[in-house]
Amino acid sequence: MAIEVFNRYENKYLFDHESYLKLYHELLEYMEPDAYNKQHEYYSITNLYYDTPQNSLIRSSLAKPKYREKLRIRAYGIPEGDTRVYLEIKKKVLGLVNKRRTPLKLDEAYAFIESGREPEFESYMNKQVIGEIKYLLTRYDLQPKLYLSYDRKAMFCKNNRDLRITFDTNIRCRRYDLKMEHGVYGEELLEPGQWLMEVKAEKTIPVWLARMLSEHQMYRTSFSKYGNEYKKMLRTSQSERECVCYA
């Protein structure tokens, strides 16, 4: 059974393709590709983020409070209505990321969020997480806001499965046609050839990894995919308004 509750720290790094290649090959001494990447060079992750009409969740998150939360549907590849996906609450408390998720069919997830009524319980669901999501739905008027997908390469430490590193590229997003089954397309969030690396660990990272990152002159950055897309959207809207004013 896939892990449905995560508690970990996540540190993020942004760099170009050449830097990615050098670091990735050095990491293979200590780490190995996860099961998906042993079969394919990349695998596709697709997400549908929910927010209020006023974008309250992402606006609150960007203010960096001690507590923040998001709700999303996550799938691996392009799902259909009866495809098993994950409905997730992602929280961050004082830097510690807590992710709680339950498997649902895509149509069940859509209906649950839209109506606020729990799906008929099946053995593959996590009943406790469904209850937590139901409570979240009573607190916010949520609607689909952002489709976001990317190609991922992931690695696990050979002698410590709590340490995981992911590399994401080709991050695509759209605020229209918000159906996951409609496929992977949208505007690029990163510059061509850029990679976003996330180091995920329950505790501090090992000395060998800290040394390796220092040697490659890689330093942590604050980068939320949803947050950066929202800020980019605001900049675009501002530029369009200015063009109208000067026209």
ABEGO torsion letter per residue (X at the ends): XBBABBBBBBBBBBBBAAAAAAAAAAAAAABBBBAAAAABABBBBBBBBBBBAAGAAAAAAAAGBABBBBBBBBBBEBBBAABBBBBBBBBBBGGBBBBBBBBBBAAAAAAAAAAGBBBBBBAABBAAAAAAAAAAAAABBBBBABBBBBBBBBBBBAABAABBBBBBBGBBBBABGBBAAAEBBEBBABBBGBBBBBBBBABBBBAAAAAAAAAAGBBBBBBBAAAAAAAAAAAAAAAAAAAAAAX
